């Protein structure tokens, strides 16, 4: 089956699969050489690594990027010029409480459909889409992909990990937190629970599967980039209380103005100890530096 590469949570995997293609949400890893234009100062490490990954990926038939990240939006021009397969840039509105914003997102899903057909897919019927949506929700709900069952052999401190998308090498952070007596009880990163759509309404799914798909993604993602983004803080506050979280670690990349600007508001809204942890600008994370900061933070929470 032909594969479509993407990373944004606003790209519905069900929509791709309903077109007869295989969705692949990329968690990029370091090692590949990025185009020279993406190696300068100020380029987000995640964007650079994502572009390296999709430009070197084998067997893909298309690449989908979105405008939710300014750096990703600019990097699309590089990918579109250098990729061997077609690439699409989806426009995702920042505002979300208007009819026009919703119509724009639905229009972008239709444009994505045209792109998928161009890359070898087929336009799905309503029944086909509904079947895929049911199967995907039954087979895989959003959960913490990297945390094991809550250990009971020794005391652990539940923490929340908040932030944008993560590279493969950044996932070592989960192990570092456990090493110092912590446990990621809430994965509120873009690739974790915060990036999941709301559950599908089964009754509406039968009658209006496309509308339900669009609404579940457009309304149901806890996105800090939304304006206003109160929904993200409502979602975060609910889960912090529900899981008895003791502290918050904000994982962000240097030069990510979005998450940098939210750190203080997260501290104020949660009333908890917050660790502002930047990932470092290179492809080999400085585990020594992160180890020291995480260890000190966990000491505060003991």
RASULQUI-V467173 format. One line per field, one symbol per residue. ss: DSSP state (@ for helix, = for strand, . for the rest). psi: psi as a letter, one per 40 degrees, with the letter a starting at -180 (. if undefined). burial: 1 if it has 16 or more other C-alpha atoms within 10 Angstrom, else 0. A space follows every 10 residues. Layout:
ss->???
psi->???
burial->???
This chain:
ss->..====.... ..@@@@@@.. .====..... .....@@@.. ....@@@@@@ @@@@@@...= ======...@ @@@@@@@@@@ @@...===== ....=...@@ @@@@@@@@@@ @@@@@@@@.. .....@@@@@ @@@@@@@@@. .......... ......==== ===....@@@ @@@@@@@@@. .========. ..@@@..... .@@@@@@.@@ @@@@@@@@@@ ......=..@ @@@@@@@@@@ @@....==== ==....@@@@ @@@@@@@@@@ ..======.. ......@@@@ @@@@@@@@@@ @.
psi->hihhhidhee hhddddddee ihhhhhgiii dihiideeei hehhdddddd dddddeiiei eihhiiedhd ddddeddddd deieiiihhh hhhdiefidd dddddddddd ddddddddee iihiiddddd dddddddddh ihihdehaih iedihihhih hiaaiiidde eedddddddf eihgehgfid eaddeiiiii hddddddgdd ddddddddde hgheeihifd dddddddddd ddefhdihhh hiiiegdddd dedddddddd eihhhhhiei eiegigdddd dddddddddd e.
burial->0011111111 1111111111 1111111111 0101000100 0011111111 1111100001 1111111110 1110110011 0011111111 1111010000 1100110110 0110111010 1111000011 1110000000 0001000000 0000011111 1111111001 0011011101 1111111111 1111111101 0000110011 0111111101 1111110000 1110010011 0000111111 1111110011 0010011001 0011111111 1010100001 1001101100 00
